[in-house]
Amino acid sequence: MAKIVLISCVKKKLPYKSKAKELYVSTLFKYNLKYARSLSPDKIFILSAKYGLVDSEAEIEPYDKCLITKSSKEIKEWADCVINQIKKEADLEEDEFIFLAGKKYRKYLLPHISNYQIPLEGLKIGEQIQYLKMRC
């Protein structure tokens, strides 16, 4: 059984092509990544509104796209693509998934995944940062 951390993308990005783990530069993302590493996972992926599932080491171009402005139908289509990407990387039944991602990013993914945790569920952004600071 593998441990996989999924971190949602953020709006604040570098203006040039970078590794995914470096492209996103918000405080929340940086703490999410630090916390994810502290869990000693087998894999860390970014849930990108543009690219779907992105390996944290993969190089990608910056973009201006987020799920917050998308309709439920568009988010569901995005999630269907992400599930297909996850199936190539992990076992939806056996592996453990840790979501460091907001509700819009996980809503349509969760029904497909058997074992998951959402440590930041219900916390506002400031509370998430405080939670992560205390655990990193």
N, CA, C and O atoms as CSV, one atom per row, in Angstrom:
chain,resi,resn,atom,element,x,y,z
A,1,MET,N,N,0.845,-1.194,0.000
A,1,MET,CA,C,0.000,0.000,0.000
A,1,MET,C,C,0.887,1.254,0.000
A,1,MET,O,O,1.755,1.414,0.858
A,2,ALA,N,N,0.659,2.108,-0.947
A,2,ALA,CA,C,1.427,3.351,-1.063
A,2,ALA,C,C,0.683,4.490,-0.367
A,2,ALA,O,O,-0.543,4.478,-0.261
A,3,LYS,N,N,1.454,5.479,0.106
A,3,LYS,CA,C,0.886,6.693,0.681
A,3,LYS,C,C,1.111,7.805,-0.333
A,3,LYS,O,O,2.242,8.086,-0.731
A,4,ILE,N,N,0.013,8.431,-0.745
A,4,ILE,CA,C,0.066,9.456,-1.787
A,4,ILE,C,C,-0.575,10.742,-1.273
A,4,ILE,O,O,-1.694,10.729,-0.760
A,5,VAL,N,N,0.147,11.849,-1.415
A,5,VAL,CA,C,-0.381,13.145,-0.996
A,5,VAL,C,C,-0.782,13.931,-2.243
A,5,VAL,O,O,-0.037,14.007,-3.220
A,6,LEU,N,N,-1.984,14.515,-2.181
A,6,LEU,CA,C,-2.507,15.343,-3.272
A,6,LEU,C,C,-2.683,16.767,-2.745
A,6,LEU,O,O,-3.439,17.004,-1.803
A,7,ILE,N,N,-1.975,17.705,-3.366
A,7,ILE,CA,C,-2.022,19.111,-2.963
A,7,ILE,C,C,-2.673,19.917,-4.086
A,7,ILE,O,O,-2.315,19.762,-5.254
A,8,SER,N,N,-3.624,20.773,-3.733
A,8,SER,CA,C,-4.247,21.576,-4.793
A,8,SER,C,C,-3.326,22.713,-5.218
A,8,SER,O,O,-2.528,23.225,-4.433
A,9,CYS,N,N,-3.463,23.088,-6.482
A,9,CYS,CA,C,-2.701,24.216,-7.019
A,9,CYS,C,C,-3.206,25.499,-6.371
A,9,CYS,O,O,-4.234,25.507,-5.694
A,10,VAL,N,N,-2.472,26.572,-6.589
A,10,VAL,CA,C,-2.848,27.884,-6.061
A,10,VAL,C,C,-2.664,28.930,-7.158
A,10,VAL,O,O,-1.995,28.691,-8.163
A,11,LYS,N,N,-3.265,30.079,-6.941
A,11,LYS,CA,C,-3.206,31.136,-7.951
A,11,LYS,C,C,-1.805,31.732,-8.103
A,11,LYS,O,O,-1.363,32.006,-9.219
A,12,LYS,N,N,-1.114,31.932,-6.986
A,12,LYS,CA,C,0.193,32.611,-7.000
A,12,LYS,C,C,1.273,31.659,-7.521
A,12,LYS,O,O,1.588,30.643,-6.902
A,13,LYS,N,N,1.833,32.030,-8.691
A,13,LYS,CA,C,2.824,31.185,-9.358
A,13,LYS,C,C,4.004,32.011,-9.845
A,13,LYS,O,O,3.913,33.229,-10.001
A,14,LEU,N,N,5.118,31.316,-10.083
A,14,LEU,CA,C,6.243,31.957,-10.753
A,14,LEU,C,C,5.819,32.279,-12.191
A,14,LEU,O,O,4.928,31.618,-12.724
A,15,PRO,N,N,6.438,33.282,-12.829
A,15,PRO,CA,C,6.032,33.647,-14.191
A,15,PRO,C,C,6.737,32.849,-15.288
A,15,PRO,O,O,6.657,33.220,-16.459
A,16,TYR,N,N,7.416,31.775,-14.937
A,16,TYR,CA,C,8.147,30.993,-15.939
A,16,TYR,C,C,8.051,29.498,-15.635
A,16,TYR,O,O,7.722,29.096,-14.519
A,17,LYS,N,N,8.342,28.691,-16.644
A,17,LYS,CA,C,8.287,27.236,-16.524
A,17,LYS,C,C,9.182,26.773,-15.374
A,17,LYS,O,O,10.334,27.190,-15.258
A,18,SER,N,N,8.626,25.899,-14.525
A,18,SER,CA,C,9.347,25.418,-13.348
A,18,SER,C,C,8.840,24.035,-12.976
A,18,SER,O,O,7.825,23.568,-13.494
A,19,LYS,N,N,9.567,23.383,-12.064
A,19,LYS,CA,C,9.057,22.154,-11.490
A,19,LYS,C,C,7.795,22.517,-10.713
A,19,LYS,O,O,7.726,23.577,-10.089
A,20,ALA,N,N,6.808,21.644,-10.753
A,20,ALA,CA,C,5.529,21.940,-10.103
A,20,ALA,C,C,5.719,22.316,-8.633
A,20,ALA,O,O,5.065,23.234,-8.138
A,21,LYS,N,N,6.602,21.616,-7.942
A,21,LYS,CA,C,6.809,21.899,-6.513
A,21,LYS,C,C,7.382,23.298,-6.265
A,21,LYS,O,O,7.310,23.806,-5.146
A,22,GLU,N,N,7.954,23.925,-7.309
A,22,GLU,CA,C,8.518,25.271,-7.185
A,22,GLU,C,C,7.652,26.346,-7.844
A,22,GLU,O,O,7.765,27.528,-7.520
A,23,LEU,N,N,6.787,25.926,-8.769
A,23,LEU,CA,C,5.965,26.881,-9.523
A,23,LEU,C,C,4.991,27.642,-8.616
A,23,LEU,O,O,4.807,28.851,-8.756
A,24,TYR,N,N,4.383,26.922,-7.701
A,24,TYR,CA,C,3.373,27.517,-6.819
A,24,TYR,C,C,4.069,28.147,-5.623
A,24,TYR,O,O,4.809,27.474,-4.906
A,25,VAL,N,N,3.834,29.438,-5.405
A,25,VAL,CA,C,4.633,30.164,-4.423
A,25,VAL,C,C,3.837,30.760,-3.256
A,25,VAL,O,O,4.381,31.568,-2.503
A,26,SER,N,N,2.589,30.390,-3.092
A,26,SER,CA,C,1.833,30.929,-1.955
A,26,SER,C,C,2.316,30.299,-0.652
A,26,SER,O,O,2.879,29.204,-0.649
A,27,THR,N,N,2.088,31.003,0.447
A,27,THR,CA,C,2.460,30.503,1.770
A,27,THR,C,C,1.764,29.172,2.046
A,27,THR,O,O,2.391,28.229,2.530
A,28,LEU,N,N,0.474,29.097,1.741
A,28,LEU,CA,C,-0.268,27.860,1.997
A,28,LEU,C,C,0.326,26.695,1.215
A,28,LEU,O,O,0.509,25.608,1.764
A,29,PHE,N,N,0.625,26.913,-0.051
A,29,PHE,CA,C,1.189,25.826,-0.847
A,29,PHE,C,C,2.526,25.376,-0.267
A,29,PHE,O,O,2.780,24.177,-0.152
A,30,LYS,N,N,3.374,26.324,0.095
A,30,LYS,CA,C,4.694,25.968,0.636
A,30,LYS,C,C,4.564,25.141,1.913
A,30,LYS,O,O,5.300,24.173,2.107
A,31,TYR,N,N,3.628,25.523,2.782
A,31,TYR,CA,C,3.419,24.734,4.009
A,31,TYR,C,C,2.794,23.371,3.704
A,31,TYR,O,O,3.134,22.372,4.337
A,32,ASN,N,N,1.884,23.337,2.739
A,32,ASN,CA,C,1.305,22.049,2.337
A,32,ASN,C,C,2.408,21.096,1.861
A,32,ASN,O,O,2.428,19.922,2.230
A,33,LEU,N,N,3.316,21.615,1.045
A,33,LEU,CA,C,4.392,20.788,0.511
A,33,LEU,C,C,5.333,20.317,1.629
A,33,LEU,O,O,5.737,19.155,1.666
A,34,LYS,N,N,5.666,21.223,2.521
A,34,LYS,CA,C,6.543,20.872,3.644
A,34,LYS,C,C,5.878,19.794,4.513
A,34,LYS,O,O,6.520,18.821,4.912
A,35,TYR,N,N,4.602,19.980,4.794
A,35,TYR,CA,C,3.849,19.005,5.594
A,35,TYR,C,C,3.779,17.669,4.854
A,35,TYR,O,O,3.977,16.612,5.453
A,36,ALA,N,N,3.499,17.721,3.565
A,36,ALA,CA,C,3.416,16.497,2.754
A,36,ALA,C,C,4.719,15.713,2.859
A,36,ALA,O,O,4.702,14.498,3.052
A,37,ARG,N,N,5.838,16.401,2.733
A,37,ARG,CA,C,7.150,15.733,2.828
A,37,ARG,C,C,7.361,15.116,4.201
A,37,ARG,O,O,7.984,14.061,4.320
A,38,SER,N,N,6.844,15.770,5.246
A,38,SER,CA,C,7.018,15.261,6.610
A,38,SER,C,C,6.276,13.941,6.833
A,38,SER,O,O,6.570,13.214,7.781
A,39,LEU,N,N,5.337,13.642,5.978
A,39,LEU,CA,C,4.559,12.397,6.094
A,39,LEU,C,C,5.275,11.208,5.453
A,39,LEU,O,O,4.786,10.080,5.522
A,40,SER,N,N,6.409,11.448,4.842
A,40,SER,CA,C,7.193,10.413,4.137
A,40,SER,C,C,6.333,9.614,3.152
A,40,SER,O,O,6.278,8.386,3.220
A,41,PRO,N,N,5.664,10.322,2.239
A,41,PRO,CA,C,4.809,9.618,1.279
A,41,PRO,C,C,5.621,8.932,0.181
A,41,PRO,O,O,6.801,9.221,-0.018
A,42,ASP,N,N,4.969,8.033,-0.513
A,42,ASP,CA,C,5.594,7.399,-1.667
A,42,ASP,C,C,5.592,8.354,-2.858
A,42,ASP,O,O,6.515,8.352,-3.672
A,43,LYS,N,N,4.528,9.178,-2.947
A,43,LYS,CA,C,4.414,10.128,-4.054
A,43,LYS,C,C,3.683,11.386,-3.593
A,43,LYS,O,O,2.810,11.334,-2.726
A,44,ILE,N,N,4.057,12.515,-4.191
A,44,ILE,CA,C,3.345,13.774,-3.983
A,44,ILE,C,C,2.932,14.290,-5.355
A,44,ILE,O,O,3.758,14.433,-6.256
A,45,PHE,N,N,1.641,14.567,-5.497
A,45,PHE,CA,C,1.119,15.111,-6.742
A,45,PHE,C,C,0.416,16.430,-6.469
A,45,PHE,O,O,-0.090,16.673,-5.374
A,46,ILE,N,N,0.397,17.276,-7.493
A,46,ILE,CA,C,-0.355,18.522,-7.448
A,46,ILE,C,C,-1.637,18.307,-8.250
A,46,ILE,O,O,-1.615,17.727,-9.336
A,47,LEU,N,N,-2.751,18.780,-7.700
A,47,LEU,CA,C,-4.015,18.770,-8.439
A,47,LEU,C,C,-4.112,20.121,-9.132
A,47,LEU,O,O,-4.483,21.122,-8.518
A,48,SER,N,N,-3.777,20.138,-10.411
A,48,SER,CA,C,-3.728,21.369,-11.190
A,48,SER,C,C,-5.033,21.588,-11.957
A,48,SER,O,O,-5.538,20.682,-12.620
A,49,ALA,N,N,-5.562,22.793,-11.855
A,49,ALA,CA,C,-6.796,23.119,-12.585
A,49,ALA,C,C,-6.592,23.019,-14.089
A,49,ALA,O,O,-7.545,22.772,-14.828
A,50,LYS,N,N,-5.365,23.208,-14.549
A,50,LYS,CA,C,-5.091,23.135,-15.991
A,50,LYS,C,C,-4.618,21.751,-16.427
A,50,LYS,O,O,-5.122,21.201,-17.407
A,51,TYR,N,N,-3.659,21.192,-15.709
A,51,TYR,CA,C,-3.009,19.950,-16.145
A,51,TYR,C,C,-3.559,18.673,-15.496
A,51,TYR,O,O,-3.196,17.569,-15.903
A,52,GLY,N,N,-4.422,18.814,-14.500
A,52,GLY,CA,C,-4.932,17.633,-13.801
A,52,GLY,C,C,-3.934,17.169,-12.755
A,52,GLY,O,O,-3.479,17.964,-11.932
A,53,LEU,N,N,-3.588,15.882,-12.782
A,53,LEU,CA,C,-2.635,15.312,-11.829
A,53,LEU,C,C,-1.214,15.569,-12.326
A,53,LEU,O,O,-0.854,15.160,-13.430
A,54,VAL,N,N,-0.408,16.250,-11.508
A,54,VAL,CA,C,0.946,16.604,-11.908
A,54,VAL,C,C,1.933,16.106,-10.852
A,54,VAL,O,O,1.784,16.399,-9.665
A,55,ASP,N,N,2.929,15.359,-11.286
A,55,ASP,CA,C,3.994,14.950,-10.383
A,55,ASP,C,C,4.699,16.211,-9.893
A,55,ASP,O,O,4.952,17.125,-10.678
A,56,SER,N,N,5.016,16.265,-8.609
A,56,SER,CA,C,5.629,17.478,-8.049
A,56,SER,C,C,6.977,17.809,-8.688
A,56,SER,O,O,7.425,18.954,-8.629
A,57,GLU,N,N,7.626,16.815,-9.297
A,57,GLU,CA,C,8.914,17.032,-9.953
A,57,GLU,C,C,8.784,17.433,-11.435
A,57,GLU,O,O,9.766,17.836,-12.057
A,58,ALA,N,N,7.589,17.322,-11.985
A,58,ALA,CA,C,7.379,17.615,-13.408
A,58,ALA,C,C,7.489,19.116,-13.676
A,58,ALA,O,O,7.060,19.937,-12.865
A,59,GLU,N,N,8.074,19.461,-14.829
A,59,GLU,CA,C,8.160,20.869,-15.228
A,59,GLU,C,C,6.900,21.251,-15.991
A,59,GLU,O,O,6.489,20.564,-16.926
A,60,ILE,N,N,6.299,22.354,-15.577
A,60,ILE,CA,C,5.087,22.835,-16.243
A,60,ILE,C,C,5.165,24.350,-16.410
A,60,ILE,O,O,5.895,25.048,-15.706
A,61,GLU,N,N,4.383,24.821,-17.369
A,61,GLU,CA,C,4.283,26.254,-17.641
A,61,GLU,C,C,3.272,26.884,-16.677
A,61,GLU,O,O,2.307,26.227,-16.287
A,62,PRO,N,N,3.481,28.141,-16.288
A,62,PRO,CA,C,2.479,28.813,-15.452
A,62,PRO,C,C,1.177,29.005,-16.233
A,62,PRO,O,O,1.169,29.014,-17.464
A,63,TYR,N,N,0.101,29.154,-15.504
A,63,TYR,CA,C,-1.215,29.303,-16.139
A,63,TYR,C,C,-2.126,30.108,-15.231
A,63,TYR,O,O,-1.833,30.314,-14.054
A,64,ASP,N,N,-3.227,30.556,-15.795
A,64,ASP,CA,C,-4.209,31.315,-15.031
A,64,ASP,C,C,-5.548,30.599,-15.158
A,64,ASP,O,O,-6.382,30.945,-15.994
A,65,LYS,N,N,-5.729,29.608,-14.318
A,65,LYS,CA,C,-6.951,28.801,-14.368
A,65,LYS,C,C,-7.183,28.259,-12.973
A,65,LYS,O,O,-6.236,27.851,-12.300
A,66,CYS,N,N,-8.446,28.248,-12.524
A,66,CYS,CA,C,-8.747,27.656,-11.224
A,66,CYS,C,C,-10.142,27.037,-11.266
A,66,CYS,O,O,-10.977,27.396,-12.097
A,67,LEU,N,N,-10.370,26.110,-10.359
A,67,LEU,CA,C,-11.663,25.412,-10.344
A,67,LEU,C,C,-12.765,26.256,-9.717
A,67,LEU,O,O,-13.947,25.997,-9.941
A,68,ILE,N,N,-12.392,27.255,-8.940
A,68,ILE,CA,C,-13.382,28.046,-8.208
A,68,ILE,C,C,-14.400,28.693,-9.148
A,68,ILE,O,O,-15.570,28.825,-8.788
A,69,THR,N,N,-13.977,29.094,-10.333
A,69,THR,CA,C,-14.871,29.763,-11.278
A,69,THR,C,C,-15.589,28.789,-12.223
A,69,THR,O,O,-16.390,29.207,-13.059
A,70,LYS,N,N,-15.300,27.503,-12.088
A,70,LYS,CA,C,-15.876,26.503,-13.000
A,70,LYS,C,C,-17.240,26.015,-12.506
A,70,LYS,O,O,-17.534,26.058,-11.311
A,71,SER,N,N,-18.057,25.555,-13.437
A,71,SER,CA,C,-19.353,24.981,-13.088
A,71,SER,C,C,-19.149,23.567,-12.536
A,71,SER,O,O,-18.081,22.977,-12.701
A,72,SER,N,N,-20.170,23.036,-11.887
A,72,SER,CA,C,-20.089,21.666,-11.359
A,72,SER,C,C,-19.792,20.678,-12.483
A,72,SER,O,O,-19.028,19.731,-12.295
A,73,LYS,N,N,-20.392,20.896,-13.646
A,73,LYS,CA,C,-20.168,20.007,-14.792
A,73,LYS,C,C,-18.704,20.031,-15.223
A,73,LYS,O,O,-18.110,18.985,-15.486
A,74,GLU,N,N,-18.123,21.239,-15.293
A,74,GLU,CA,C,-16.709,21.375,-15.684
A,74,GLU,C,C,-15.785,20.738,-14.647
A,74,GLU,O,O,-14.791,20.104,-15.001
A,75,ILE,N,N,-16.115,20.908,-13.368
A,75,ILE,CA,C,-15.289,20.315,-12.310
A,75,ILE,C,C,-15.391,18.797,-12.358
A,75,ILE,O,O,-14.394,18.104,-12.158
A,76,LYS,N,N,-16.576,18.276,-12.620
A,76,LYS,CA,C,-16.748,16.830,-12.725
A,76,LYS,C,C,-15.931,16.277,-13.895
A,76,LYS,O,O,-15.300,15.228,-13.763
A,77,GLU,N,N,-15.936,16.966,-15.027
A,77,GLU,CA,C,-15.129,16.540,-16.183
A,77,GLU,C,C,-13.637,16.560,-15.837
A,77,GLU,O,O,-12.895,15.646,-16.199
A,78,TRP,N,N,-13.207,17.613,-15.132
A,78,TRP,CA,C,-11.816,17.699,-14.688
A,78,TRP,C,C,-11.490,16.508,-13.779
A,78,TRP,O,O,-10.454,15.862,-13.936
A,79,ALA,N,N,-12.387,16.226,-12.827
A,79,ALA,CA,C,-12.168,15.131,-11.869
A,79,ALA,C,C,-12.109,13.772,-12.577
A,79,ALA,O,O,-11.312,12.912,-12.200
A,80,ASP,N,N,-12.938,13.579,-13.589
A,80,ASP,CA,C,-12.910,12.318,-14.350
A,80,ASP,C,C,-11.540,12.126,-15.000
A,80,ASP,O,O,-10.999,11.020,-14.998
A,81,CYS,N,N,-10.985,13.194,-15.552
A,81,CYS,CA,C,-9.644,13.123,-16.150
A,81,CYS,C,C,-8.598,12.812,-15.082
A,81,CYS,O,O,-7.704,11.995,-15.301
A,82,VAL,N,N,-8.713,13.465,-13.930
A,82,VAL,CA,C,-7.755,13.248,-12.844
A,82,VAL,C,C,-7.820,11.796,-12.355
A,82,VAL,O,O,-6.784,11.182,-12.101
A,83,ILE,N,N,-9.020,11.253,-12.224
A,83,ILE,CA,C,-9.156,9.853,-11.785
A,83,ILE,C,C,-8.447,8.938,-12.780
A,83,ILE,O,O,-7.750,8.009,-12.372
A,84,ASN,N,N,-8.613,9.184,-14.059
A,84,ASN,CA,C,-7.917,8.367,-15.070
A,84,ASN,C,C,-6.400,8.508,-14.943
A,84,ASN,O,O,-5.669,7.536,-15.136
A,85,GLN,N,N,-5.927,9.709,-14.621
A,85,GLN,CA,C,-4.495,9.918,-14.419
A,85,GLN,C,C,-4.014,9.184,-13.153
A,85,GLN,O,O,-2.948,8.567,-13.158
A,86,ILE,N,N,-4.799,9.256,-12.084
A,86,ILE,CA,C,-4.424,8.588,-10.831
A,86,ILE,C,C,-4.341,7.077,-11.036
A,86,ILE,O,O,-3.445,6.425,-10.500
A,87,LYS,N,N,-5.261,6.528,-11.798
A,87,LYS,CA,C,-5.269,5.072,-12.043
A,87,LYS,C,C,-3.962,4.584,-12.656
A,87,LYS,O,O,-3.586,3.425,-12.475
A,88,LYS,N,N,-3.265,5.462,-13.381
A,88,LYS,CA,C,-1.984,5.092,-13.995
A,88,LYS,C,C,-0.838,5.145,-12.991
A,88,LYS,O,O,0.235,4.597,-13.241
A,89,GLU,N,N,-1.061,5.801,-11.862
A,89,GLU,CA,C,-0.005,6.035,-10.864
A,89,GLU,C,C,-0.222,5.296,-9.550
A,89,GLU,O,O,0.726,5.067,-8.799
A,90,ALA,N,N,-1.472,4.921,-9.271
A,90,ALA,CA,C,-1.799,4.402,-7.948
A,90,ALA,C,C,-2.987,3.449,-8.010
A,90,ALA,O,O,-3.638,3.308,-9.046
A,91,ASP,N,N,-3.254,2.804,-6.886
A,91,ASP,CA,C,-4.375,1.878,-6.758
A,91,ASP,C,C,-5.464,2.562,-5.939
A,91,ASP,O,O,-5.285,2.809,-4.747
A,92,LEU,N,N,-6.581,2.865,-6.572
A,92,LEU,CA,C,-7.666,3.596,-5.915
A,92,LEU,C,C,-8.284,2.823,-4.751
A,92,LEU,O,O,-8.874,3.421,-3.851
A,93,GLU,N,N,-8.149,1.500,-4.766
A,93,GLU,CA,C,-8.716,0.657,-3.714
A,93,GLU,C,C,-7.754,0.471,-2.545
A,93,GLU,O,O,-8.171,0.501,-1.387
A,94,GLU,N,N,-6.478,0.281,-2.840
A,94,GLU,CA,C,-5.505,-0.116,-1.824
A,94,GLU,C,C,-4.680,1.028,-1.248
A,94,GLU,O,O,-4.385,1.032,-0.053
A,95,ASP,N,N,-4.308,1.983,-2.068
A,95,ASP,CA,C,-3.409,3.036,-1.612
A,95,ASP,C,C,-4.121,4.025,-0.697
A,95,ASP,O,O,-5.342,4.176,-0.744
A,96,GLU,N,N,-3.323,4.699,0.142
A,96,GLU,CA,C,-3.840,5.705,1.054
A,96,GLU,C,C,-3.573,7.084,0.464
A,96,GLU,O,O,-2.444,7.395,0.086
A,97,PHE,N,N,-4.606,7.903,0.388
A,97,PHE,CA,C,-4.506,9.242,-0.185
A,97,PHE,C,C,-4.714,10.279,0.913
A,97,PHE,O,O,-5.640,10.166,1.717
A,98,ILE,N,N,-3.858,11.274,0.941
A,98,ILE,CA,C,-3.993,12.371,1.889
A,98,ILE,C,C,-4.231,13.633,1.068
A,98,ILE,O,O,-3.378,14.051,0.285
A,99,PHE,N,N,-5.406,14.230,1.261
A,99,PHE,CA,C,-5.792,15.418,0.504
A,99,PHE,C,C,-5.426,16.688,1.261
A,99,PHE,O,O,-5.911,16.930,2.366
A,100,LEU,N,N,-4.573,17.486,0.655
A,100,LEU,CA,C,-4.287,18.840,1.125
A,100,LEU,C,C,-4.856,19.744,0.034
A,100,LEU,O,O,-4.134,20.448,-0.671
A,101,ALA,N,N,-6.167,19.692,-0.069
A,101,ALA,CA,C,-6.873,20.339,-1.185
A,101,ALA,C,C,-8.281,20.712,-0.745
A,101,ALA,O,O,-8.898,20.035,0.078
A,102,GLY,N,N,-8.768,21.800,-1.310
A,102,GLY,CA,C,-10.104,22.277,-0.989
A,102,GLY,C,C,-11.204,21.381,-1.543
A,102,GLY,O,O,-10.963,20.482,-2.348
A,103,LYS,N,N,-12.417,21.661,-1.083
A,103,LYS,CA,C,-13.586,20.850,-1.427
A,103,LYS,C,C,-13.799,20.723,-2.933
A,103,LYS,O,O,-14.114,19.638,-3.422
A,104,LYS,N,N,-13.631,21.821,-3.674
A,104,LYS,CA,C,-13.853,21.756,-5.130
A,104,LYS,C,C,-12.885,20.797,-5.802
A,104,LYS,O,O,-13.225,20.165,-6.802
A,105,TYR,N,N,-11.681,20.687,-5.258
A,105,TYR,CA,C,-10.670,19.810,-5.844
A,105,TYR,C,C,-10.886,18.336,-5.491
A,105,TYR,O,O,-10.436,17.448,-6.216
A,106,ARG,N,N,-11.565,18.082,-4.393
A,106,ARG,CA,C,-11.697,16.679,-3.973
A,106,ARG,C,C,-13.109,16.098,-4.094
A,106,ARG,O,O,-13.275,14.879,-4.076
A,107,LYS,N,N,-14.116,16.948,-4.216
A,107,LYS,CA,C,-15.518,16.515,-4.190
A,107,LYS,C,C,-15.813,15.326,-5.109
A,107,LYS,O,O,-16.410,14.341,-4.673
A,108,TYR,N,N,-15.403,15.410,-6.365
A,108,TYR,CA,C,-15.719,14.355,-7.335
A,108,TYR,C,C,-14.639,13.277,-7.407
A,108,TYR,O,O,-14.789,12.294,-8.133
A,109,LEU,N,N,-13.543,13.461,-6.650
A,109,LEU,CA,C,-12.492,12.435,-6.599
A,109,LEU,C,C,-12.776,11.420,-5.495
A,109,LEU,O,O,-12.559,10.221,-5.672
A,110,LEU,N,N,-13.262,11.907,-4.358
A,110,LEU,CA,C,-13.452,11.052,-3.182
A,110,LEU,C,C,-14.300,9.804,-3.419
A,110,LEU,O,O,-13.960,8.743,-2.895
A,111,PRO,N,N,-15.389,9.886,-4.184
A,111,PRO,CA,C,-16.195,8.673,-4.389
A,111,PRO,C,C,-15.439,7.523,-5.060
A,111,PRO,O,O,-15.877,6.375,-4.987
A,112,HIS,N,N,-14.323,7.816,-5.705
A,112,HIS,CA,C,-13.547,6.800,-6.415
A,112,HIS,C,C,-12.412,6.216,-5.572
A,112,HIS,O,O,-11.770,5.244,-5.969
A,113,ILE,N,N,-12.175,6.815,-4.410
A,113,ILE,CA,C,-11.017,6.450,-3.592
A,113,ILE,C,C,-11.488,5.809,-2.290
A,113,ILE,O,O,-12.337,6.361,-1.590
A,114,SER,N,N,-10.935,4.647,-1.971
A,114,SER,CA,C,-11.361,3.909,-0.780
A,114,SER,C,C,-10.750,4.433,0.515
A,114,SER,O,O,-11.458,4.571,1.513
A,115,ASN,N,N,-9.448,4.728,0.521
A,115,ASN,CA,C,-8.745,5.119,1.751
A,115,ASN,C,C,-8.202,6.537,1.620
A,115,ASN,O,O,-7.289,6.791,0.834
A,116,TYR,N,N,-8.765,7.451,2.392
A,116,TYR,CA,C,-8.282,8.825,2.307
A,116,TYR,C,C,-8.408,9.549,3.639
A,116,TYR,O,O,-9.198,9.176,4.506
A,117,GLN,N,N,-7.602,10.593,3.770
A,117,GLN,CA,C,-7.649,11.497,4.915
A,117,GLN,C,C,-7.715,12.923,4.382
A,117,GLN,O,O,-7.186,13.228,3.313
A,118,ILE,N,N,-8.379,13.795,5.153
A,118,ILE,CA,C,-8.462,15.217,4.800
A,118,ILE,C,C,-8.110,16.004,6.072
A,118,ILE,O,O,-8.998,16.515,6.754
A,119,PRO,N,N,-6.809,16.097,6.386
A,119,PRO,CA,C,-6.417,16.707,7.662
A,119,PRO,C,C,-6.818,18.165,7.836
A,119,PRO,O,O,-6.956,18.626,8.969
A,120,LEU,N,N,-7.010,18.902,6.749
A,120,LEU,CA,C,-7.334,20.332,6.853
A,120,LEU,C,C,-8.825,20.616,6.667
A,120,LEU,O,O,-9.227,21.775,6.568
A,121,GLU,N,N,-9.638,19.572,6.620
A,121,GLU,CA,C,-11.073,19.744,6.346
A,121,GLU,C,C,-11.716,20.693,7.355
A,121,GLU,O,O,-11.527,20.566,8.565
A,122,GLY,N,N,-12.478,21.644,6.825
A,122,GLY,CA,C,-13.222,22.575,7.663
A,122,GLY,C,C,-12.425,23.768,8.173
A,122,GLY,O,O,-12.985,24.639,8.838
A,123,LEU,N,N,-11.125,23.825,7.875
A,123,LEU,CA,C,-10.303,24.933,8.344
A,123,LEU,C,C,-10.213,26.042,7.294
A,123,LEU,O,O,-10.080,25.771,6.101
A,124,LYS,N,N,-10.288,27.295,7.753
A,124,LYS,CA,C,-10.078,28.435,6.854
A,124,LYS,C,C,-8.587,28.506,6.517
A,124,LYS,O,O,-7.772,27.856,7.172
A,125,ILE,N,N,-8.229,29.295,5.498
A,125,ILE,CA,C,-6.831,29.330,5.043
A,125,ILE,C,C,-5.864,29.678,6.173
A,125,ILE,O,O,-4.839,29.014,6.328
A,126,GLY,N,N,-6.170,30.700,6.959
A,126,GLY,CA,C,-5.304,31.068,8.076
A,126,GLY,C,C,-5.151,29.926,9.072
A,126,GLY,O,O,-4.057,29.686,9.583
A,127,GLU,N,N,-6.255,29.215,9.350
A,127,GLU,CA,C,-6.229,28.069,10.273
A,127,GLU,C,C,-5.419,26.914,9.676
A,127,GLU,O,O,-4.714,26.206,10.394
A,128,GLN,N,N,-5.526,26.732,8.361
A,128,GLN,CA,C,-4.746,25.684,7.703
A,128,GLN,C,C,-3.257,25.961,7.869
A,128,GLN,O,O,-2.484,25.062,8.199
A,129,ILE,N,N,-2.862,27.204,7.640
A,129,ILE,CA,C,-1.449,27.573,7.761
A,129,ILE,C,C,-0.969,27.335,9.196
A,129,ILE,O,O,0.125,26.811,9.403
A,130,GLN,N,N,-1.786,27.718,10.190
A,130,GLN,CA,C,-1.408,27.500,11.592
A,130,GLN,C,C,-1.253,26.005,11.888
A,130,GLN,O,O,-0.292,25.594,12.538
A,131,TYR,N,N,-2.197,25.200,11.412
A,131,TYR,CA,C,-2.152,23.743,11.604
A,131,TYR,C,C,-0.863,23.180,11.010
A,131,TYR,O,O,-0.156,22.398,11.646
A,132,LEU,N,N,-0.577,23.594,9.785
A,132,LEU,CA,C,0.609,23.079,9.083
A,132,LEU,C,C,1.900,23.541,9.749
A,132,LEU,O,O,2.844,22.759,9.869
A,133,LYS,N,N,1.958,24.805,10.186
A,133,LYS,CA,C,3.146,25.343,10.866
A,133,LYS,C,C,3.475,24.518,12.098
A,133,LYS,O,O,4.641,24.237,12.375
A,134,MET,N,N,2.442,24.132,12.837
A,134,MET,CA,C,2.642,23.376,14.071
A,134,MET,C,C,3.123,21.951,13.826
A,134,MET,O,O,3.657,21.308,14.729
A,135,ARG,N,N,2.933,21.456,12.603
A,135,ARG,CA,C,3.259,20.064,12.322
A,135,ARG,C,C,4.472,19.883,11.408
A,135,ARG,O,O,4.879,18.756,11.127
A,136,CYS,N,N,5.034,20.976,10.957
A,136,CYS,CA,C,6.204,20.876,10.058
A,136,CYS,C,C,7.500,21.035,10.822
A,136,CYS,O,O,8.577,20.979,10.229
